[in-house]
């Protein structure tokens, strides 16, 4: 699921307590569940669960939502693909169709029966932001604090854009920076990766430009800019932040 990589292209890998495959789904619901599992399994660009993890997570989605919510939106199992730009539940069925209570119920099952979200996200962060063991532990603890992992994933069910709210995005950026040793080093690496992705810049050139951006603008102003962008995408007035 593309933006189940959250806002910073996270990948998810980790150990789980396997969820029972006997989810009591209809044949149609199981077809949808299998499609969701395929998008969640070993996806380099998004959530990347193991086979048992993905099955558990996909069945949890359908056990809570059922097939009609997707049928009403003219979504078929074939439309659920990691290769599509819109491939999370919220993107496919539209914002506000899936209630917060339903999304939380799914995430309850994911956390209780399928996967440790904080650990999985910390493993992905360690790779994406070059965190050492201490940084990875720091990030996992941050994900557990104030339900940050859940807050990051909820929009993938309830929003058509998958964008976390501004406060959540700010908390995430600050966590990445603090666990990366401060000074914006992890965020510099992330910016540099984006700049060099198309091959127009070398890694060294991209790293230099990214560091210069952080030095010139400052991490706090970069975070503030991200807040403005996120607030705009969520139709939240900047005045809401005081």
Secondary structure by P-SEA (a helix, b strand, c coil): ccccccccbbbbbbccccccccccccaaaaaaaaaaaaaaccccccccccaaaaaaaaaaaaacccaaaaaaaccccccccccccccccccccccccccaaaaaaaaaaaaacccaaaaaaaaaaaaaccccaaaaaaaaaaaaccaaaaaaaccccccccccccaaaaaaaaaaaaaaacccaaaaaaaaaaaaaccccccaaaaaaaaaaaaaaccaaaaaaaaaaaaaaaacccccccc
